[in-house]
Amino acid sequence: MRLARSSLCAALLERGEDNLAVLVARSGLPEILDTEGDAPALAALGLAEEDLLDLLPAVRGDVDAAGAADGARPDQVSQTVSDRWARLVDNWTSSRL
């Protein structure tokens, strides 16, 4: 199955897997993931095949309309994920001071 990396990140964020979402987002994986072909790389990041299969119902849909199921455009999803990462980084860096 093919899915947008941003959709996978959004699903991970919704499930509270913030660290994993950041790892997937910053990885060298392509923007459009092939769940079979990219499974080893995702597993190396900590997203096992079983976990990926559990997430798939949340991210199923047309790759071109990734994130559009709830009315959001793909650029809006990317912005939402970017805002979330910025807050996470802010929290991580401010807690180290």
Biopython code that builds the backbone (N, CA, C, O; Angstrom):
import numpy as np
from Bio.PDB.StructureBuilder import StructureBuilder

atoms = [
    (1, "MET", "N", (0.836, -1.177, 0.000)),
    (1, "MET", "CA", (0.000, 0.000, 0.000)),
    (1, "MET", "C", (0.880, 1.239, 0.000)),
    (1, "MET", "O", (1.943, 1.265, 0.620)),
    (2, "ARG", "N", (0.426, 2.250, -0.695)),
    (2, "ARG", "CA", (1.154, 3.516, -0.725)),
    (2, "ARG", "C", (0.430, 4.534, 0.151)),
    (2, "ARG", "O", (-0.800, 4.596, 0.160)),
    (3, "LEU", "N", (1.200, 5.325, 0.882)),
    (3, "LEU", "CA", (0.609, 6.364, 1.699)),
    (3, "LEU", "C", (1.588, 7.508, 1.849)),
    (3, "LEU", "O", (2.799, 7.328, 1.722)),
    (4, "ALA", "N", (1.064, 8.666, 2.115)),
    (4, "ALA", "CA", (1.901, 9.845, 2.298)),
    (4, "ALA", "C", (2.592, 9.771, 3.656)),
    (4, "ALA", "O", (1.991, 9.384, 4.658)),
    (5, "ARG", "N", (3.860, 10.149, 3.663)),
    (5, "ARG", "CA", (4.616, 10.152, 4.913)),
    (5, "ARG", "C", (3.966, 11.100, 5.921)),
    (5, "ARG", "O", (3.949, 10.809, 7.118)),
    (6, "SER", "N", (3.430, 12.231, 5.450)),
    (6, "SER", "CA", (2.778, 13.175, 6.364)),
    (6, "SER", "C", (1.540, 12.557, 7.012)),
    (6, "SER", "O", (1.234, 12.854, 8.167)),
    (7, "SER", "N", (0.822, 11.697, 6.275)),
    (7, "SER", "CA", (-0.350, 11.021, 6.854)),
    (7, "SER", "C", (0.076, 10.061, 7.951)),
    (7, "SER", "O", (-0.575, 9.962, 8.992)),
    (8, "LEU", "N", (1.166, 9.359, 7.713)),
    (8, "LEU", "CA", (1.678, 8.439, 8.727)),
    (8, "LEU", "C", (2.108, 9.219, 9.967)),
    (8, "LEU", "O", (1.822, 8.811, 11.093)),
    (9, "CYS", "N", (2.790, 10.333, 9.760)),
    (9, "CYS", "CA", (3.213, 11.158, 10.897)),
    (9, "CYS", "C", (2.011, 11.687, 11.672)),
    (9, "CYS", "O", (2.018, 11.696, 12.903)),
    (10, "ALA", "N", (0.984, 12.127, 10.955)),
    (10, "ALA", "CA", (-0.217, 12.645, 11.623)),
    (10, "ALA", "C", (-0.887, 11.548, 12.453)),
    (10, "ALA", "O", (-1.333, 11.800, 13.572)),
    (11, "ALA", "N", (-0.957, 10.335, 11.906)),
    (11, "ALA", "CA", (-1.560, 9.228, 12.647)),
    (11, "ALA", "C", (-0.737, 8.896, 13.888)),
    (11, "ALA", "O", (-1.297, 8.606, 14.945)),
    (12, "LEU", "N", (0.577, 8.937, 13.766)),
    (12, "LEU", "CA", (1.434, 8.679, 14.921)),
    (12, "LEU", "C", (1.244, 9.752, 15.991)),
    (12, "LEU", "O", (1.186, 9.444, 17.181)),
    (13, "LEU", "N", (1.147, 11.011, 15.563)),
    (13, "LEU", "CA", (0.931, 12.096, 16.521)),
    (13, "LEU", "C", (-0.406, 11.939, 17.236)),
    (13, "LEU", "O", (-0.502, 12.177, 18.440)),
    (14, "GLU", "N", (-1.436, 11.540, 16.497)),
    (14, "GLU", "CA", (-2.752, 11.347, 17.107)),
    (14, "GLU", "C", (-2.728, 10.253, 18.151)),
    (14, "GLU", "O", (-3.491, 10.305, 19.116)),
    (15, "ARG", "N", (-1.876, 9.272, 17.982)),
    (15, "ARG", "CA", (-1.780, 8.160, 18.938)),
    (15, "ARG", "C", (-0.771, 8.433, 20.044)),
    (15, "ARG", "O", (-0.505, 7.558, 20.868)),
    (16, "GLY", "N", (-0.210, 9.630, 20.070)),
    (16, "GLY", "CA", (0.730, 9.989, 21.125)),
    (16, "GLY", "C", (2.154, 9.518, 20.888)),
    (16, "GLY", "O", (2.977, 9.556, 21.802)),
    (17, "GLU", "N", (2.453, 9.080, 19.689)),
    (17, "GLU", "CA", (3.798, 8.612, 19.348)),
    (17, "GLU", "C", (4.606, 9.770, 18.761)),
    (17, "GLU", "O", (5.066, 9.704, 17.621)),
    (18, "ASP", "N", (4.772, 10.829, 19.552)),
    (18, "ASP", "CA", (5.418, 12.044, 19.064)),
    (18, "ASP", "C", (6.858, 11.807, 18.609)),
    (18, "ASP", "O", (7.256, 12.278, 17.544)),
    (19, "ASN", "N", (7.630, 11.088, 19.402)),
    (19, "ASN", "CA", (9.033, 10.851, 19.049)),
    (19, "ASN", "C", (9.158, 10.065, 17.753)),
    (19, "ASN", "O", (9.997, 10.378, 16.908)),
    (20, "LEU", "N", (8.335, 9.058, 17.600)),
    (20, "LEU", "CA", (8.366, 8.245, 16.391)),
    (20, "LEU", "C", (7.936, 9.063, 15.180)),
    (20, "LEU", "O", (8.495, 8.910, 14.094)),
    (21, "ALA", "N", (6.946, 9.932, 15.364)),
    (21, "ALA", "CA", (6.493, 10.792, 14.265)),
    (21, "ALA", "C", (7.625, 11.700, 13.800)),
    (21, "ALA", "O", (7.809, 11.900, 12.599)),
    (22, "VAL", "N", (8.375, 12.245, 14.735)),
    (22, "VAL", "CA", (9.505, 13.107, 14.377)),
    (22, "VAL", "C", (10.579, 12.301, 13.652)),
    (22, "VAL", "O", (11.149, 12.774, 12.669)),
    (23, "LEU", "N", (10.856, 11.101, 14.124)),
    (23, "LEU", "CA", (11.848, 10.258, 13.459)),
    (23, "LEU", "C", (11.445, 9.939, 12.018)),
    (23, "LEU", "O", (12.272, 10.003, 11.108)),
    (24, "VAL", "N", (10.190, 9.599, 11.820)),
    (24, "VAL", "CA", (9.700, 9.289, 10.469)),
    (24, "VAL", "C", (9.778, 10.539, 9.598)),
    (24, "VAL", "O", (10.208, 10.473, 8.447)),
    (25, "ALA", "N", (9.365, 11.667, 10.146)),
    (25, "ALA", "CA", (9.355, 12.910, 9.369)),
    (25, "ALA", "C", (10.758, 13.341, 8.956)),
    (25, "ALA", "O", (10.951, 13.841, 7.848)),
    (26, "ARG", "N", (11.719, 13.155, 9.820)),
    (26, "ARG", "CA", (13.083, 13.598, 9.528)),
    (26, "ARG", "C", (13.934, 12.537, 8.831)),
    (26, "ARG", "O", (15.097, 12.778, 8.504)),
    (27, "SER", "N", (13.354, 11.380, 8.610)),
    (27, "SER", "CA", (14.099, 10.299, 7.960)),
    (27, "SER", "C", (14.284, 10.595, 6.478)),
    (27, "SER", "O", (13.688, 11.527, 5.939)),
    (28, "GLY", "N", (15.095, 9.812, 5.848)),
    (28, "GLY", "CA", (15.324, 9.945, 4.419)),
    (28, "GLY", "C", (14.304, 9.197, 3.576)),
    (28, "GLY", "O", (14.509, 8.995, 2.379)),
    (29, "LEU", "N", (13.208, 8.787, 4.197)),
    (29, "LEU", "CA", (12.173, 8.057, 3.472)),
    (29, "LEU", "C", (11.505, 8.973, 2.452)),
    (29, "LEU", "O", (11.458, 10.188, 2.644)),
    (30, "PRO", "N", (10.990, 8.398, 1.373)),
    (30, "PRO", "CA", (10.317, 9.220, 0.361)),
    (30, "PRO", "C", (9.009, 9.800, 0.896)),
    (30, "PRO", "O", (8.467, 9.317, 1.890)),
    (31, "GLU", "N", (8.509, 10.842, 0.227)),
    (31, "GLU", "CA", (7.250, 11.467, 0.633)),
    (31, "GLU", "C", (6.074, 10.505, 0.501)),
    (31, "GLU", "O", (5.132, 10.553, 1.291)),
    (32, "ILE", "N", (6.133, 9.632, -0.502)),
    (32, "ILE", "CA", (5.106, 8.613, -0.675)),
    (32, "ILE", "C", (5.731, 7.274, -0.307)),
    (32, "ILE", "O", (6.647, 6.798, -0.978)),
    (33, "LEU", "N", (5.232, 6.677, 0.755)),
    (33, "LEU", "CA", (5.789, 5.429, 1.270)),
    (33, "LEU", "C", (5.102, 4.226, 0.636)),
    (33, "LEU", "O", (3.906, 4.257, 0.346)),
    (34, "ASP", "N", (5.862, 3.191, 0.433)),
    (34, "ASP", "CA", (5.340, 1.888, 0.023)),
    (34, "ASP", "C", (5.456, 1.017, 1.267)),
    (34, "ASP", "O", (6.563, 0.713, 1.711)),
    (35, "THR", "N", (4.328, 0.618, 1.827)),
    (35, "THR", "CA", (4.357, -0.081, 3.109)),
    (35, "THR", "C", (5.158, -1.375, 3.071)),
    (35, "THR", "O", (5.721, -1.784, 4.086)),
    (36, "GLU", "N", (5.215, -2.016, 1.919)),
    (36, "GLU", "CA", (6.004, -3.248, 1.818)),
    (36, "GLU", "C", (7.472, -2.931, 1.575)),
    (36, "GLU", "O", (8.346, -3.463, 2.259)),
    (37, "GLY", "N", (7.743, -2.074, 0.615)),
    (37, "GLY", "CA", (9.123, -1.762, 0.252)),
    (37, "GLY", "C", (9.866, -0.983, 1.323)),
    (37, "GLY", "O", (11.064, -1.185, 1.521)),
    (38, "ASP", "N", (9.163, -0.094, 2.016)),
    (38, "ASP", "CA", (9.795, 0.738, 3.039)),
    (38, "ASP", "C", (9.678, 0.151, 4.447)),
    (38, "ASP", "O", (10.115, 0.773, 5.415)),
    (39, "ALA", "N", (9.089, -1.042, 4.565)),
    (39, "ALA", "CA", (8.912, -1.669, 5.875)),
    (39, "ALA", "C", (10.229, -1.849, 6.638)),
    (39, "ALA", "O", (10.265, -1.580, 7.839)),
    (40, "PRO", "N", (11.318, -2.295, 5.986)),
    (40, "PRO", "CA", (12.565, -2.433, 6.744)),
    (40, "PRO", "C", (13.087, -1.101, 7.298)),
    (40, "PRO", "O", (13.577, -1.045, 8.426)),
    (41, "ALA", "N", (12.980, -0.042, 6.509)),
    (41, "ALA", "CA", (13.440, 1.268, 6.977)),
    (41, "ALA", "C", (12.556, 1.775, 8.119)),
    (41, "ALA", "O", (13.058, 2.360, 9.080)),
    (42, "LEU", "N", (11.252, 1.552, 8.017)),
    (42, "LEU", "CA", (10.344, 1.953, 9.090)),
    (42, "LEU", "C", (10.618, 1.144, 10.362)),
    (42, "LEU", "O", (10.566, 1.678, 11.470)),
    (43, "ALA", "N", (10.907, -0.139, 10.190)),
    (43, "ALA", "CA", (11.233, -0.984, 11.344)),
    (43, "ALA", "C", (12.508, -0.509, 12.021)),
    (43, "ALA", "O", (12.619, -0.554, 13.246)),
    (44, "ALA", "N", (13.473, -0.054, 11.225)),
    (44, "ALA", "CA", (14.719, 0.459, 11.789)),
    (44, "ALA", "C", (14.482, 1.717, 12.628)),
    (44, "ALA", "O", (15.239, 2.002, 13.557)),
    (45, "LEU", "N", (13.440, 2.458, 12.298)),
    (45, "LEU", "CA", (13.093, 3.650, 13.074)),
    (45, "LEU", "C", (12.287, 3.318, 14.320)),
    (45, "LEU", "O", (12.137, 4.157, 15.209)),
    (46, "GLY", "N", (11.767, 2.092, 14.387)),
    (46, "GLY", "CA", (10.990, 1.675, 15.549)),
    (46, "GLY", "C", (9.524, 1.428, 15.259)),
    (46, "GLY", "O", (8.735, 1.219, 16.180)),
    (47, "LEU", "N", (9.151, 1.451, 13.988)),
    (47, "LEU", "CA", (7.764, 1.190, 13.606)),
    (47, "LEU", "C", (7.708, -0.202, 13.002)),
    (47, "LEU", "O", (7.925, -0.386, 11.805)),
    (48, "ALA", "N", (7.415, -1.173, 13.849)),
    (48, "ALA", "CA", (7.370, -2.566, 13.418)),
    (48, "ALA", "C", (6.214, -2.786, 12.452)),
    (48, "ALA", "O", (5.281, -1.985, 12.392)),
    (49, "GLU", "N", (6.285, -3.873, 11.702)),
    (49, "GLU", "CA", (5.259, -4.177, 10.710)),
    (49, "GLU", "C", (3.873, -4.281, 11.353)),
    (49, "GLU", "O", (2.892, -3.805, 10.781)),
    (50, "GLU", "N", (3.784, -4.891, 12.525)),
    (50, "GLU", "CA", (2.493, -5.009, 13.206)),
    (50, "GLU", "C", (1.938, -3.635, 13.566)),
    (50, "GLU", "O", (0.742, -3.384, 13.423)),
    (51, "ASP", "N", (2.820, -2.744, 14.037)),
    (51, "ASP", "CA", (2.398, -1.389, 14.389)),
    (51, "ASP", "C", (1.918, -0.630, 13.158)),
    (51, "ASP", "O", (0.931, 0.103, 13.206)),
    (52, "LEU", "N", (2.633, -0.820, 12.062)),
    (52, "LEU", "CA", (2.253, -0.171, 10.817)),
    (52, "LEU", "C", (0.880, -0.658, 10.356)),
    (52, "LEU", "O", (0.047, 0.141, 9.929)),
    (53, "LEU", "N", (0.650, -1.956, 10.443)),
    (53, "LEU", "CA", (-0.646, -2.508, 10.055)),
    (53, "LEU", "C", (-1.770, -1.991, 10.950)),
    (53, "LEU", "O", (-2.891, -1.789, 10.484)),
    (54, "ASP", "N", (-1.476, -1.777, 12.233)),
    (54, "ASP", "CA", (-2.469, -1.211, 13.146)),
    (54, "ASP", "C", (-2.810, 0.233, 12.775)),
    (54, "ASP", "O", (-3.946, 0.676, 12.945)),
    (55, "LEU", "N", (-1.810, 0.962, 12.266)),
    (55, "LEU", "CA", (-2.021, 2.358, 11.898)),
    (55, "LEU", "C", (-2.713, 2.525, 10.551)),
    (55, "LEU", "O", (-3.360, 3.544, 10.312)),
    (56, "LEU", "N", (-2.584, 1.540, 9.672)),
    (56, "LEU", "CA", (-3.091, 1.691, 8.312)),
    (56, "LEU", "C", (-4.561, 2.076, 8.222)),
    (56, "LEU", "O", (-4.902, 2.901, 7.374)),
    (57, "PRO", "N", (-5.451, 1.531, 9.044)),
    (57, "PRO", "CA", (-6.841, 1.991, 8.922)),
    (57, "PRO", "C", (-6.986, 3.498, 9.144)),
    (57, "PRO", "O", (-7.895, 4.122, 8.596)),
    (58, "ALA", "N", (-6.108, 4.073, 9.933)),
    (58, "ALA", "CA", (-6.182, 5.509, 10.208)),
    (58, "ALA", "C", (-5.656, 6.355, 9.055)),
    (58, "ALA", "O", (-5.980, 7.538, 8.957)),
    (59, "VAL", "N", (-4.844, 5.757, 8.178)),
    (59, "VAL", "CA", (-4.237, 6.541, 7.109)),
    (59, "VAL", "C", (-4.636, 6.066, 5.725)),
    (59, "VAL", "O", (-4.079, 6.540, 4.734)),
    (60, "ARG", "N", (-5.580, 5.147, 5.627)),
    (60, "ARG", "CA", (-6.018, 4.674, 4.321)),
    (60, "ARG", "C", (-6.651, 5.813, 3.535)),
    (60, "ARG", "O", (-7.218, 6.746, 4.102)),
    (61, "GLY", "N", (-6.539, 5.712, 2.236)),
    (61, "GLY", "CA", (-7.163, 6.707, 1.372)),
    (61, "GLY", "C", (-6.284, 7.013, 0.191)),
    (61, "GLY", "O", (-5.214, 6.428, 0.024)),
    (62, "ASP", "N", (-6.737, 7.922, -0.615)),
    (62, "ASP", "CA", (-6.034, 8.322, -1.821)),
    (62, "ASP", "C", (-4.775, 9.076, -1.445)),
    (62, "ASP", "O", (-4.829, 10.032, -0.670)),
    (63, "VAL", "N", (-3.650, 8.658, -1.982)),
    (63, "VAL", "CA", (-2.375, 9.301, -1.679)),
    (63, "VAL", "C", (-2.399, 10.759, -2.095)),
    (63, "VAL", "O", (-1.832, 11.605, -1.402)),
    (64, "ASP", "N", (-3.046, 11.075, -3.214)),
    (64, "ASP", "CA", (-3.094, 12.451, -3.682)),
    (64, "ASP", "C", (-3.939, 13.329, -2.776)),
    (64, "ASP", "O", (-3.785, 14.550, -2.764)),
    (65, "ALA", "N", (-4.815, 12.718, -2.032)),
    (65, "ALA", "CA", (-5.691, 13.475, -1.137)),
    (65, "ALA", "C", (-5.340, 13.193, 0.316)),
    (65, "ALA", "O", (-6.206, 13.261, 1.187)),
    (66, "ALA", "N", (-4.090, 12.879, 0.582)),
    (66, "ALA", "CA", (-3.672, 12.548, 1.940)),
    (66, "ALA", "C", (-4.053, 13.672, 2.890)),
    (66, "ALA", "O", (-3.710, 14.835, 2.676)),
    (67, "GLY", "N", (-4.757, 13.305, 3.927)),
    (67, "GLY", "CA", (-5.183, 14.282, 4.906)),
    (67, "GLY", "C", (-6.477, 14.971, 4.524)),
    (67, "GLY", "O", (-7.016, 15.734, 5.325)),
    (68, "ALA", "N", (-6.990, 14.733, 3.337)),
    (68, "ALA", "CA", (-8.186, 15.431, 2.888)),
    (68, "ALA", "C", (-9.469, 14.785, 3.389)),
    (68, "ALA", "O", (-10.548, 15.347, 3.199)),
    (69, "ALA", "N", (-9.384, 13.636, 4.016)),
    (69, "ALA", "CA", (-10.587, 12.947, 4.485)),
    (69, "ALA", "C", (-11.367, 13.804, 5.468)),
    (69, "ALA", "O", (-12.596, 13.745, 5.507)),
    (70, "ASP", "N", (-10.663, 14.599, 6.260)),
    (70, "ASP", "CA", (-11.352, 15.454, 7.219)),
    (70, "ASP", "C", (-11.504, 16.874, 6.701)),
    (70, "ASP", "O", (-11.807, 17.786, 7.470)),
    (71, "GLY", "N", (-11.298, 17.071, 5.399)),
    (71, "GLY", "CA", (-11.445, 18.384, 4.801)),
    (71, "GLY", "C", (-10.151, 19.171, 4.747)),
    (71, "GLY", "O", (-10.123, 20.263, 4.179)),
    (72, "ALA", "N", (-9.085, 18.651, 5.320)),
    (72, "ALA", "CA", (-7.810, 19.357, 5.317)),
    (72, "ALA", "C", (-7.067, 19.094, 4.011)),
    (72, "ALA", "O", (-7.063, 17.976, 3.495)),
    (73, "ARG", "N", (-6.451, 20.129, 3.496)),
    (73, "ARG", "CA", (-5.617, 19.968, 2.313)),
    (73, "ARG", "C", (-4.260, 19.421, 2.751)),
    (73, "ARG", "O", (-3.874, 19.596, 3.906)),
    (74, "PRO", "N", (-3.521, 18.753, 1.836)),
    (74, "PRO", "CA", (-2.208, 18.211, 2.209)),
    (74, "PRO", "C", (-1.270, 19.268, 2.777)),
    (74, "PRO", "O", (-0.510, 18.971, 3.699)),
    (75, "ASP", "N", (-1.298, 20.502, 2.252)),
    (75, "ASP", "CA", (-0.427, 21.542, 2.781)),
    (75, "ASP", "C", (-0.829, 21.942, 4.197)),
    (75, "ASP", "O", (0.023, 22.334, 4.995)),
    (76, "GLN", "N", (-2.128, 21.846, 4.518)),
    (76, "GLN", "CA", (-2.581, 22.132, 5.876)),
    (76, "GLN", "C", (-2.107, 21.057, 6.842)),
    (76, "GLN", "O", (-1.723, 21.358, 7.972)),
    (77, "VAL", "N", (-2.135, 19.806, 6.398)),
    (77, "VAL", "CA", (-1.651, 18.711, 7.234)),
    (77, "VAL", "C", (-0.169, 18.898, 7.511)),
    (77, "VAL", "O", (0.279, 18.751, 8.648)),
    (78, "SER", "N", (0.596, 19.225, 6.463)),
    (78, "SER", "CA", (2.031, 19.449, 6.631)),
    (78, "SER", "C", (2.288, 20.587, 7.606)),
    (78, "SER", "O", (3.185, 20.491, 8.444)),
    (79, "GLN", "N", (1.518, 21.662, 7.510)),
    (79, "GLN", "CA", (1.692, 22.801, 8.410)),
    (79, "GLN", "C", (1.359, 22.408, 9.838)),
    (79, "GLN", "O", (2.066, 22.798, 10.767)),
    (80, "THR", "N", (0.299, 21.645, 10.026)),
    (80, "THR", "CA", (-0.082, 21.193, 11.367)),
    (80, "THR", "C", (1.016, 20.350, 11.981)),
    (80, "THR", "O", (1.365, 20.527, 13.148)),
    (81, "VAL", "N", (1.567, 19.426, 11.188)),
    (81, "VAL", "CA", (2.646, 18.571, 11.676)),
    (81, "VAL", "C", (3.872, 19.419, 11.973)),
    (81, "VAL", "O", (4.535, 19.201, 12.987)),
    (82, "SER", "N", (4.190, 20.385, 11.109)),
    (82, "SER", "CA", (5.339, 21.263, 11.332)),
    (82, "SER", "C", (5.173, 22.070, 12.610)),
    (82, "SER", "O", (6.123, 22.224, 13.377)),
    (83, "ASP", "N", (3.974, 22.584, 12.843)),
    (83, "ASP", "CA", (3.723, 23.335, 14.076)),
    (83, "ASP", "C", (3.918, 22.457, 15.298)),
    (83, "ASP", "O", (4.471, 22.897, 16.306)),
    (84, "ARG", "N", (3.463, 21.214, 15.207)),
    (84, "ARG", "CA", (3.605, 20.281, 16.330)),
    (84, "ARG", "C", (5.076, 19.992, 16.608)),
    (84, "ARG", "O", (5.497, 19.935, 17.763)),
    (85, "TRP", "N", (5.861, 19.808, 15.533)),
    (85, "TRP", "CA", (7.300, 19.560, 15.725)),
    (85, "TRP", "C", (7.974, 20.756, 16.371)),
    (85, "TRP", "O", (8.824, 20.601, 17.248)),
    (86, "ALA", "N", (7.595, 21.945, 15.939)),
    (86, "ALA", "CA", (8.193, 23.152, 16.506)),
    (86, "ALA", "C", (7.919, 23.225, 18.007)),
    (86, "ALA", "O", (8.811, 23.564, 18.785)),
    (87, "ARG", "N", (6.685, 22.908, 18.416)),
    (87, "ARG", "CA", (6.356, 22.909, 19.843)),
    (87, "ARG", "C", (7.149, 21.842, 20.597)),
    (87, "ARG", "O", (7.630, 22.083, 21.704)),
    (88, "LEU", "N", (7.282, 20.655, 19.985)),
    (88, "LEU", "CA", (8.050, 19.584, 20.633)),
    (88, "LEU", "C", (9.501, 19.995, 20.834)),
    (88, "LEU", "O", (10.059, 19.821, 21.917)),
    (89, "VAL", "N", (10.102, 20.534, 19.797)),
    (89, "VAL", "CA", (11.507, 20.963, 19.891)),
    (89, "VAL", "C", (11.632, 22.061, 20.929)),
    (89, "VAL", "O", (12.583, 22.063, 21.710)),
    (90, "ASP", "N", (10.698, 22.988, 20.954)),
    (90, "ASP", "CA", (10.697, 24.050, 21.953)),
    (90, "ASP", "C", (10.650, 23.473, 23.361)),
    (90, "ASP", "O", (11.392, 23.902, 24.245)),
    (91, "ASN", "N", (9.765, 22.491, 23.562)),
    (91, "ASN", "CA", (9.667, 21.857, 24.883)),
    (91, "ASN", "C", (10.941, 21.120, 25.257)),
    (91, "ASN", "O", (11.401, 21.202, 26.396)),
    (92, "TRP", "N", (11.512, 20.396, 24.294)),
    (92, "TRP", "CA", (12.732, 19.635, 24.576)),
    (92, "TRP", "C", (13.890, 20.540, 24.896)),
    (92, "TRP", "O", (14.645, 20.267, 25.830)),
    (93, "THR", "N", (14.053, 21.613, 24.148)),
    (93, "THR", "CA", (15.208, 22.488, 24.363)),
    (93, "THR", "C", (15.035, 23.352, 25.600)),
    (93, "THR", "O", (16.017, 23.625, 26.291)),
    (94, "SER", "N", (13.822, 23.790, 25.903)),
    (94, "SER", "CA", (13.623, 24.628, 27.094)),
    (94, "SER", "C", (13.740, 23.803, 28.374)),
    (94, "SER", "O", (14.099, 24.344, 29.420)),
    (95, "SER", "N", (13.443, 22.508, 28.311)),
    (95, "SER", "CA", (13.539, 21.689, 29.515)),
    (95, "SER", "C", (14.988, 21.348, 29.850)),
    (95, "SER", "O", (15.286, 20.916, 30.964)),
    (96, "ARG", "N", (15.884, 21.542, 28.888)),
    (96, "ARG", "CA", (17.314, 21.241, 29.125)),
    (96, "ARG", "C", (18.057, 22.422, 29.711)),
    (96, "ARG", "O", (19.193, 22.262, 30.157)),
    (97, "LEU", "N", (17.463, 23.594, 29.728)),
    (97, "LEU", "CA", (18.141, 24.794, 30.241)),
    (97, "LEU", "C", (18.199, 24.805, 31.732)),
    (97, "LEU", "O", (18.736, 25.742, 32.322)),
]
sb = StructureBuilder()
sb.init_structure("model")
sb.init_model(0)
sb.init_chain("A")
sb.init_seg("    ")
for serial, (resi, resn, name, xyz) in enumerate(atoms, 1):
    if name == "N":
        sb.init_residue(resn, " ", resi, " ")
    sb.init_atom(name, np.array(xyz, "f"), 0.0, 1.0, " ", f" {name:<3s}", serial, name[0])
structure = sb.get_structure()
